[in-house]
Amino acid sequence: MNGFWWTLGKILNGAWFYDNIGDIFNYSVIVLGFIGLFYWLNWQRKFNQQAEKDPNQIK
């Protein structure tokens, strides 16, 4: 199994697209993370507003 991973690593390291990708993948992961964070925070804000309106809810 170790040989498989070394071979796969050599193939990916020598691939032409490896140099062309650059930091685009890293930046896209960061941007998607922030989009997900703000989406989640928006849902939390809605849930908090709903909880404030319902006095019988356990907080």
Buried (B, 14 or more C-beta within 10 A) or exposed (E): EEEEEEEEEEEEEEEEEEEEEEEEEEEEEEEEEEEEEEEEEEEEEEEEEEEEEEEEEEE
